[in-house]
Amino acid sequence: MLNRGDAYAAIKAAKYVVTRHYSTPQTDHAFMEPECAIAESREDGGLNLYTGGQSVYDEQREVSRMLKVDQSEIHVHSMLVGGGFGGKEDMSVQHHAALMAWHTKRPVKVKFSRQESLDIHVKRHAMEMDITTACDEEGNLVASKVVIVSDGGAYASLGGPVLQRACTHSGGPYHYDNFSVEGTCYYTNNVPGGAFRGFGVTQSVFGQEINIDLLAEMVGMDPWEFRYKNAVRPGESLPNGQLAGPETGLVECLEAVKEAYYASPRTGLAVCMKNSGIGVGLPDTGRVRLEVRDGKVRIRTSAACIGQGLGTVATHILCETTGISPDDVIVEAPDTDRTPDSGTTTASRQTVFTGEATHVAAQELKAVLDSGKTLKDLEGCEYYGEYHGITDPMGSDKPHPVSHVAYGYGACVATIDEKNFVSKMDVAFDVGRVINPKACEGQVEGGTLMGMGYGVTEDFKMDNGRVVTKYGTLGLLRAKQRPDITVHFVEKGTPDQMAYGAKGIGEIASIPMAPAISNAYRHIDKEERRRLPLQHTGYKR
């Protein structure tokens, strides 16, 4: 539970109050390759493990704990096998492959079929939410009270951390002080819930952003104007108490999609924020080691590249800092024997944390190069960088606790055509600073489609805990259902900030779409849609 100010008294005294119940379903990581691992015993008695997870050190720790051996006996190599979207943060097949190889002393490969992945592996948490939002007669937000119940499934997995993010972001990216949220995660007989792109925020933003539209209507204000009036600005406090930094760009995101919102009476709007870094007082460190070998700089970090282009990000930061050519850079794959532990690829953290660690190490290398040395002169030299994210725990009694080291912000306008389908998505994201424009735009386009599918077609169905969904009935969007997507970036980050001012884009890219689409449909037919996937649309299930 998190309480700031007196939400109950503020709601009681408010002029306008909206209270609604919202339901979001489990959904599957169907965008990633099914889970796979290969294990083989070594002559020294240890084990080699080849995987495509989100942290080789997490896998090393879990497997060594299962086998009751020292972690040094488990050598984990990361392989490039497609995206994760949070789904490869959990262990799945690694234990089985390792145990069988350990027992038989023979190479073992374990791979889930697509149906096995559906039946066994973690899903996005289903949540039931009661959300109350209140404002005064002038349309100033004064309070919100949120109660969230999360379906954790049969095992804990990341039920606690996901619920924390759902709670800390459920007040929205707005400026008001009276905020109360209570969240509970329950064990059930359903498939376990785990990490999934958006990490709980996708669920709570869905409800709060529909509430905001309804509240604007009660006040008699335009939804865009209402959000623009209440959007958090630099120096103001978020509902969780954290002060927005000078790079905060929510207002600019709203301005970027304003024309699209007013271009048609069949549009809907939603905004969001999403943290970078694990935050809430937990240890969080990025680590990089640069090694000069054969006239090239090798970037060594365990940060997993699962499709988001992290190796390119690190290369750009290294070259920007030192002035060397990308042709002189090699990015090594994560490996527990060679690459320092840079934490899990999760929480949109790696661009910030591994990016800044790369920056720190690159500054050391630059100082040596500036002295007149060449890469040939530095053969065998290494340069090490770390970045520590310092945050405050939930429930901190500080006036303005730092929940996360950085926040990104976003806005989405959805347009519905005359056939009742989503025909256009205009999105704007505050990314601090774009490092790789093409990759960043690709992340946003993919995230937009993922968020749209979550809103209108995707569902994961069970019958008394038994999975009845097949891959073909998940409700994944087809290519022909893709709307036109226009992407805008807001860049207020500065080179003196961590990672040259860049912030993560991986998770936030999928968050505001479902509520924007719901709000668009309501503007057309006045029907509230408070359950996902949305009903009474042009889409068939």
Order of alpha helices (4+ residues) and beta strands (2+ residues): beta-alpha-beta-beta-beta-alpha-beta-alpha-beta-alpha-beta-beta-alpha-beta-alpha-alpha-alpha-beta-beta-beta-alpha-beta-alpha-beta-beta-beta-alpha-beta-beta-beta-alpha
